């Protein structure tokens, strides 16, 4: 079965950096988008960034220029480099994958907490 495992969350001061990693297993993901979302309690889950197997990336406006998504197709991993972090970036970050033609994300990780202190 498909499994996504995130790591790399933690506590950082505003202006600092963190790198999140996600390892996917259970099938080949060459035809899948890999993405990151984030969510705070009581709020909806928000899109952060996604990347195709080609390396083509797309970002939410709120993180553009500060975050960089990357993937390693040989290792089925997707990373999120987060720079110039702001307190409003605080959230649980989720890794997700979807088949290229799917409307919804098919598989989700368990999430990793990122806390940015002011």
N, C-alpha and C positions, 0 to 999 in steps of 0.2 A: 504494500500500500504506500501511497505517497506520504512523505513526512517532511516537514519544514522545521528547522531548528535555528532559532535566532540566538545571537550572543553579542556582547559588546556594549550593552547599556550601562548606565551608571549616573553618578552625580558629577556635574561640571559647573564651573562658574561661567557667567555670561561672558561671551567673547571667546570661549574655549572651543575645543574640538572633541569629537568622538567619532569612532568608526564602528558601525554595526555590520555584522556578517550574518548570512543565512546559508545554511547547507540544505539542499533539497535532495531527496532520495526516493526511490521507488519506481522510477521510470526515466526515460530520456526526456529532456526538456528543450530540445533544439527547436521545437515548434511552439514554444510557450513564451509569453511575456513573463518577466519576473518583476515584482514591484514591491514598494514599501508604502504602508499606510500608517496613520497614527490616530490615537483616540484617547480622550480624557473621560473620566467618569461622567455619565449622564449626557454625554455628547455623542454626535454621530462620528463614525469612523471616516477619516478624511484621507484622500489620496495625497501622496507625497511625491513619488517618482516611479517611473517604470522604464524598463529597458528590454528591447528585443534581442534575439540571439545575434542579430547583425551588429549590435552595439548602439543602435539608434535609441536615444533616450528622450524622455519627456518629463517635465517637472511642473509641479504646482507653482503658481506665481509667488507664493509665500516663501519658497525655499530656493528659487532660481538664483544662481550666482553664489549661493552659500553651500549647497549640498551637491554632491556628485555621486551618481549611481554607476556601478560597474558590475560586470559579471564575468565569470570564468566558465565557459561552456564545457571545458574538459573536466571540471570539478563540480559542476552543478551548484555553483555558489553565486550569490549576489551580495554586494557590499553597498553600504551607504556611508560615504564620508561626509561628516557634518562639521562645517566650520562656522565661525562667527555666530555661535549659538546664542539664542535669546531665551529669556524666561518663557516666552510663549511657545517655544519649541518643546516644552515639557509635555510628555505624553507617554503612553505605551505604544511602541512601534512594532508593527506586524509585517512580516514578510508574506507575500502571496504570489501565486502563479496562476496563469490562465492560458488555455489553448488559444492560439492566435485569433481564431474566429469566434471564440466564446464571448458572450455579452457580459458575463459575470466572472469574477475570480473563483476558481474551482477549489483551491486548496490554500489553507492559512496556517501560519505558525502560531505558537502559543503567546508570542509577544515578549518584548523586553522593555523595561522601564528606562526612560531617559528623563532626568531631572536637571534643569538648568537654574541655578540660583542667581539672584540679582546682586 
